[in-house]
């Protein structure tokens, strides 16, 4: 996912926080957005803390052709 490495968030960079990105979701992501809105503040904090741990995978170095 690489959330930690993808600031600013949202498809076009409009979301300055992860919470903004979550709350902007509609369509297929609307259920997740609604569930986030209904969660208590501690649960929301836990989710954001988890998302902030998700790093993009390191790219493998390709050996040079000989």
GIWODA-V881700 format. One record per residue. N is the residue number from 0. RES is the residue in one letter. PSI is psi in degrees with one decimal (none if undefined). Layout:
BEGIN
n: {N/N}
res: {RES/RES}
psi: {PSI/PSI}
END
This chain:
BEGIN
n: {0/1/2/3/4/5/6/7/8/9/10/11/12/13/14/15/16/17/18/19/20/21/22/23/24/25/26/27/28/29/30/31/32/33/34/35/36/37/38/39/40/41/42/43/44/45/46/47/48/49/50/51/52/53/54/55/56/57/58/59/60/61/62/63/64/65}
res: {X/X/X/X/X/X/X/X/X/X/X/X/X/X/X/X/X/X/X/X/X/X/X/X/X/X/X/X/X/X/X/X/X/X/X/X/X/X/X/X/X/X/X/X/X/X/X/X/X/X/X/X/X/X/X/X/X/X/X/X/X/X/X/X/X/X}
psi: {-46.8/29.0/-42.0/-29.8/13.0/24.6/143.8/160.9/176.3/168.6/-29.4/14.3/11.3/-23.3/117.8/-15.9/161.0/-37.5/-43.5/-45.7/-43.1/-46.0/-20.9/-14.4/137.7/-164.3/-128.5/-25.8/1.1/-38.6/-41.1/-39.5/-43.9/-44.5/-39.5/-45.5/-34.7/-13.9/153.2/162.1/-36.5/-42.7/-40.8/-44.7/-41.6/-42.1/-47.0/-42.6/-42.1/-48.9/-35.8/-10.8/-11.0/105.9/153.3/142.5/146.8/138.9/141.1/140.5/134.2/123.0/144.2/142.7/142.8/none}
END
